[in-house]
């Protein structure tokens, strides 16, 4: 199964080892799914977000950098993304573009107001981390 992971899912996976986002990262690490990665947009956003003072105090920066390296090395790296203008939050359009370009099965997010409200983009279902874990466990 091919997944696009929203930055909020990745960050929450780092903040709590017992939550569904962490379980999703574990399933990816166990080769139960493929993570689609956009170096330019997604990695840049992740590196920007982890520098927020409230997160920086709670996250191990070495772990973040190791995980970003792992994403770049073992994720399915996408090239140029199509231009998408669908999300109510323009900052989320790159996630929809990733889903489209990578033919993702799921876009996993915690963004209820903007992304989850869309429910799907093309053939990609937009779901919570819990729903993604449930689908992967089958």
N, C-alpha and C positions, 0 to 999 in steps of 0.2 A: 504494500500500500504506500502510495506517495503522499507525503504531507508537507504543507507549508505551516510552519510554526510562527505565530505572531510573537513579537518581542516580549509582550506581557506574559506569555506562556513560558518562554525560556527563562525570564527573570524569576517568575514564581517558582519554577523548577529548582532554581538555585537557592531561593530563600527558604524553602521548606522541603526537606527530603521525604516527607511523608504524604505530600499532596498528590493529586492527579497529574499536575504538570511534571513533577519529578518522576512519577511512574512512566509518563510518556517519554521523557528523556531516557529513562532506563530501557524502555522497549526499543527505542532507536539504537541505543548502545548495544543491545542484544540482537540487532539485525532483524527485528520484527517489522520494521518499516523503513522507508527511505525518507530522509529529510531533504527537501529542495532548498537551495541556498542562493541568494543573490548577494554577491560580495559587495557590490557598490552600494545598494540601498539597505539591505538588511544588516549586514555586518557593521556598516557605518552607524546605523540607528542603534544597534546593540551597544557598540562602544561609546556612543554619546550618552545613552540612558544610564549605563553603569557608573558614569561619572557624576550623576546627580548626587548631591550631598547626602540625602536621606537614604539612598541605596548604597552609596560608597561605604558608609559606616557599617552596613549589614552584610556586605558581600566580600568574599575573599577575591581580591583582584587577580591573584595568580591563577586561581581556579577559572575565573572568567576568561583570561587570556589563553589558558590551556584549552578551554572548551571552544573558543573561537578558532583556535588552530585545528581542533578536531573537526569542527563544522567545515572549515575550508578544505581539509584533507579528505574527509569521508562523506560529506554531504554531496548531493547531486547539484553541482554548480551550474546555474543558469547564465546564459549570455545576455544579450540585449533583451529587454522586456518591452512588451507592447505598451502603448499609451492607453491607460484606462482612466475613465472619469465617471465612476459609478458610486463610490462610497460617499456618504454624507460628510465624512472627514477626509479631505484630500490627502492627508498624510498616510491613509490606509490603502490608497489605490495601488501602491507598489505590491502589496500582498495579493491583491486580486490579479495583478499582472503576473506575479510569480505563479499563482495557481493556474492561470491560463497557459502561460508559456511552458510550464512543467507538467501539464496535464495531471494536476494533483487530484487525488481522490478526496482529500479533506484539507480545508484550511482551518486550523485550530486556533481559537482565540477566546479571550475572556471579555471582549468588547461587545457588550450587550446592545448598546445604543446604536452603534453604527454597523459593524460587520455581522454579528449574529442576527440582527434584524433582517439582513438580506437573505439569509437561509441558504442560498446557493449562488454560485457564479458559474454559468455554463454547466459543465458536468461535475464541478467541484461542490461538495456539500460544505457548509460553514458550520462548525460545531464547537462545543466546549471541549476542554481537555478530558473531562469525564466521559463524554460521548465517544471521543476518539479512542480512549483506553478500552472502553466496552467493545467497540468495533474490532479493535486489534486482538482482543482476547477471544473474540468470536463466540 
